[in-house]
């Protein structure tokens, strides 16, 4: 999903908020464990240059 919306030149600025709410209802709730599993861990590789 690519979000492209120019809020400065838009004549209907409420549409941005409406689309965000619409997407939030469609996706549903997310648990902390679901968000945590998509985060990259710290790098343990050492670069010898």
C-alpha positions as CSV (number, residue, x, y, z in Angstrom):
1,X,0.0,0.0,0.0
2,X,1.6,3.2,-1.1
3,X,0.1,6.3,0.5
4,X,0.2,9.3,-1.8
5,X,-1.8,12.3,-0.8
6,X,-0.8,16.0,-1.1
7,X,-2.5,17.6,1.9
8,X,-1.4,21.1,1.0
9,X,-3.0,21.3,-2.4
10,X,-6.0,19.1,-1.6
11,X,-9.4,20.7,-1.7
12,X,-10.8,18.0,0.6
13,X,-8.4,17.8,3.5
14,X,-10.8,15.6,5.5
15,X,-10.3,12.9,3.0
16,X,-6.8,12.1,4.4
17,X,-8.3,11.4,7.9
18,X,-11.2,9.4,6.4
19,X,-8.8,7.2,4.4
20,X,-6.6,6.6,7.4
21,X,-9.6,5.5,9.5
22,X,-10.9,3.4,6.6
23,X,-7.6,1.5,6.4
24,X,-7.4,1.1,10.2
25,X,-10.8,-0.5,10.3
26,X,-10.0,-2.8,7.4
27,X,-6.7,-4.1,8.8
28,X,-7.9,-4.8,12.3
29,X,-6.0,-4.9,15.6
30,X,-2.3,-5.8,15.9
31,X,-0.7,-7.3,18.9
32,X,2.7,-6.2,20.3
33,X,4.2,-9.6,19.4
34,X,3.1,-9.2,15.8
35,X,4.9,-5.8,15.6
36,X,8.0,-7.1,17.4
37,X,8.6,-10.0,15.0
38,X,9.1,-7.6,12.1
39,X,11.8,-5.5,13.8
40,X,15.4,-6.1,12.8
41,X,17.8,-7.1,15.6
42,X,21.1,-5.5,16.3
43,X,24.0,-6.4,13.9
44,X,26.6,-8.7,15.4
45,X,28.8,-8.7,12.3
46,X,32.2,-7.1,12.6
47,X,33.7,-5.6,9.5
48,X,37.5,-6.0,9.2
49,X,38.6,-3.4,6.7
